[in-house]
Amino acid sequence: MLTRREFCNTLTGATAVALLGPSGAAAEVNVQAGKTEPEPYVDSQTLLQRQQAFLDLRFGMFLHFNMATFQNREWGDPHGPMELFDPDALDTDGWAKAALSANMRYGCLTAKHHDGFCLWPTKTGADGILSTPRKIDVVKAYTDSFRKHGLTVGLYFSILDLRGDIRHFNVTPEKIARIKAQLTELLTNYGKIDLLIFDGWDAPWSRLSYEEVPFNEIYALIKRLQPGCLVSELNASQYPPSALFYSDIKAFEQNAGQHLPGQSTIPAQSCVTLTNGWFWKNGDDNAELKPAETIVGKWLVPQNKLHCNLILNAPPDRHGRLTPNVLARLEEIGRMWQNSGPAEMIDPSIVITTLNLARGRPIRASDSADATGPDQANDGNFSSSWCLREDRSEGWLEVDLGTNVSFNTLVLSEPISPGRHYAATRIAKYRFEAFDGQSWHEIAAGDSPQPVRMHSIPRTQAGKVRVVLWAQAGAPCVSEIGVYDEPAREVGAL
């Protein structure tokens, strides 16, 4: 990850890099501007300021409360009767007070989980609280209570929607429009929403890709409606843990075996449950809960030191209340831990929000190790890799982008993962080049040991991109080459 100084140097010096070839001569690479640029993301603050403010919160409450609560399940039955959802003593003020007792600073409610049941009176025709006995707008009750008690408000939203039949190979423009309409309701009718946690999207078990449900369109909609709303996508199982792919805040689901790397430098949050499951189940009121010592000493304090918040799930029961054992454990946590103030400053991070222009394009390599091929470096799968032959110390990968394509962000991912591939970088240095129709010209270079190297460059137009790399300590591999055309991030009065 770039330091703050390296990041600024990359931005200020990138024009010179893009216009000079390896020999320092002026290049013909065309820098695109004006109408060819994507519509920028505009905010009154920088993304870095938003991320830093989120990390200052340090500790939050996850509230898994939805149809599954009334069905004794982790995923709600999409065919179950909606009359089952009947919280007869909903106490969202109690939720907020319990969060404060643990010295938590924010919350996040499952507005819609994987079965697709909506906790607000949606006008999109989706199943939800309008078909229940009490018709309680749980989202409003929650947002009102948490704001009243000075807590920051977040919402969880599943892209996978079994009641709405939004699933892999079954997405239509009408279903995408429904997702956008539901998010518009949530971001229009409930005041300031500081955080959206997405789930069921580009996950190995949902298989709903960012192409099927276009991430860039959803992200842009959120930033237009509420520029200050941070997006946290639960995609750590698919994307490298050290970089912000499709997420302003990296999210790790500890229950699923996703763990914060030991030297993490990006803004993150780690999700874990107080009970054994995410939703309340029969017997949880008498169940053994996670020990306060574990929550504070093993997770909260160490993760805070690595720019990561802990969001602890405390599931309400079928009455809509937190049970006495949960309340007692939260109070115990609050006696053991207090927010010590602003978190350590983080460095700026590049956030990927658009699709990889290199993915699936024709690709060549100087050579390949047995059983690997260059296509494994742009197949969209970070678990597969192209590798240089053991007897080579230098090699290259070349992607044909087609007719001149505009881009401004480059990514080189190396499969550094102890226990799965190799533990330390094998790339001594590397260079990105663009083909202007006549010759190759350097557009970015580096020698950092990071698993994922990201470069922001002036918008450039080229038909081909090549990365040349030099080996150290074994044959290097490349899990993915990324070429992106990212919208600018502008700061201005809104």
Phi, psi and omega in degrees: 000136180294142169285169180301318181294316180296322179299312180296320178297323178298317182290314186283331183260001188291327181298316180296320179298317184291334185260000178245134175278182181304330181271356182093358181283154180296136181259168181259008180298128187271117176276120183276149179209178173065231190295342181283345183280143176297156178299128185288160169272122184246134181215158177281346176231165174283158176300321179301318178296319178297314181297318181296318179297324178295316180296330178297337179291323173069319191214131182223169180249121172271133182238092174277104182213113183193197183303325181300332178303325186265002182240002180061041184228165172270326170246131178296145176287115183293347180259359182287151181294139182288341180295344179298329182285101188212069177289110187273356180213047183305127185227074180290332172298322178295323176300312183297317180296322178294320176299316179295326180296333178267004183064029172286156183239352179208165178225166176210121183254140178285083181299324175211122178261190190297332180286341173098007180284128185264129180273015177224162183282073182295146177257015183271000182087359180284156176295141180183199190294342178294343180256017181252164185301320187260343178054038182282128174282092185293325179299317179294316180300316180294309183297320179297315182295314184292321177294319180302328181262015173077021181260145177286145189249129174230159177228147174256140182217122178270128174287318171300129186216097187286326176293323179273002179058037175262099184208172185305137181068010186226021181269134178236164175304326179294322180288324175296319178298324179294317178302313180296321179294319179294318178295324177297319176300313183294326183266003181245324190260358188232026177071202185288122174250117187273340186210135170239121174260120178260149180212164179071026186228124183051041177253152182297337181264342177260326177063014178275104188281169176287351171275316181299309173249101194295112182300315185299326179288318179294315180299315180297322178299314180301315183290335175285318183285316180217089184304332182274359181282122179275142179256129177233108185258128181281071185237022183295342177284342185251334188236152184305139183288349186261007184217156183266083173269116174058041182193130173283330179232118179295136182240130178242124177266098184300323181299336180262012177083015178266119187236145179297129178297152185295337181239035185296138181236002182258156178293131188211168168218147181244130185255132179211157183259147174281321174269185181285333181239179181279316180262151178297140179226162178307129179097349182294337180290344177240010185279158174284129182259166177300136181294144178299324180298323178291314182300314183279308188280327183266330185246298190299304184295310180297322181289323176303326180290344180249033175061041184224127172278156170252129174243113189260125181279124176235094190282127173294154179273189185289345174280342184094021181238159171274134185286158184304323181293323177293315179300318180294320181292322178295319177297321178297318177299317181297330176286336183269336189220141172227149176294122185273004179114191184307141180286162176301141182296139176258162175271157177299147178234143171281132178249126177272125181233352183245171182282151180286115181291343180271346185296128176074005179277158175303135185219142178234161177223157176299320173188175183216145172293157180306139176069010171237157178213161182299333180298341178281356178260358175214037179264001180080005183246110182286354178273347177253153185213148164272141179231143175286150177296148182299330184269012179246142177251353180215143178200177180210157173234137183229124182251129175270110183276352184095205176303144186327123184244140178270140178204161180217006182220133181236142181224135174235117182249129178249138185282063177276107184203098180307130179093342181245322181224260173228157195269341183222155184303144174246006179259118179285317177198166182207164180214129171269139178228151176240144180260121185267009183106341180232323183208168180266143180222137180293135178237345177193155180202164179187169176216024181286152182270015184289148176298325180236120178254127182239140179228129171261123183233165173300149181302125188235149177241128180203158178265340180219148174231137180230141171242125177255134181225153180241136189270155168214143173052054177109171182283122179283157177232157177235121180277323178205140166256130181242133174230118188228151173246087187274135173299148176291157175248112184251142178253127181193168179291135181240000000 
